[in-house]
Amino acid sequence: MRRADKKADPKALAASLGFAGAPIRTLETGCEVDVHFVDDTTAEVGLNNYVYTLKKR
């Protein structure tokens, strides 16, 4: 993303999705989909230019 837009700030983008601070807990699946955990009840997945939010109920 930064290669296309030098003004893109990864920390600001992460904060806009609900991530606070670093590191971001991530489950790397070894395929196209990785699961990033915002907190203990929220996970986010990026796929085909969309971000899907999964909430534990």
Phi and psi in degrees as a GROMACS rama.xvg file:
@    title "Ramachandran Plot"
@    xaxis  label "Phi"
@    yaxis  label "Psi"
@TYPE xy
-66.9317  -27.6846  ARG-2
-65.9848  -35.1477  ARG-3
-80.5689  -32.2123  ALA-4
-139.95  102.295  ASP-5
-62.7022  -21.2557  LYS-6
-83.4064  -8.47276  LYS-7
-65.8768  123.282  ALA-8
-104.902  108.627  ASP-9
-56.4164  -38.2414  PRO-10
-66.3827  -40.2197  LYS-11
-67.6441  -39.3445  ALA-12
-64.7113  -42.649  LEU-13
-62.8446  -42.3496  ALA-14
-62.7996  -36.3344  ALA-15
-66.9025  -20.3545  SER-16
-95.4483  0.873668  LEU-17
104.507  -3.18652  GLY-18
-78.0187  136.054  PHE-19
-122.124  113.43  ALA-20
76.8304  -173.648  GLY-21
-132.056  156.735  ALA-22
-80.0467  162.555  PRO-23
-96.6971  124.543  ILE-24
-70.7181  128.21  ARG-25
-135.648  136.693  THR-26
-100.199  109.837  LEU-27
-89.2055  118.068  GLU-28
-87.978  -14.5254  THR-29
86.7267  0.884333  GLY-30
-124.712  -155.826  CYS-31
-68.789  -21.2712  GLU-32
-110.592  125.73  VAL-33
-117.07  146.753  ASP-34
-108.84  123.274  VAL-35
-109.022  128.566  HIS-36
-98.0917  118.068  PHE-37
-73.8805  -45.6152  VAL-38
-154.541  -166.756  ASP-39
-68.2211  -16.9847  ASP-40
-120.941  3.34455  THR-41
-132.951  130.087  THR-42
-127.283  150.711  ALA-43
-130.288  142.037  GLU-44
-129.965  131.407  VAL-45
-99.4249  128.239  GLY-46
-151.454  125.75  LEU-47
52.4486  48.205  ASN-48
66.303  21.8357  ASN-49
-125.687  151.279  TYR-50
-112.322  120.914  VAL-51
-101.647  130.882  TYR-52
-104.902  125.803  THR-53
-110.745  125.725  LEU-54
-115.204  133.757  LYS-55
-78.1227  135.808  LYS-56
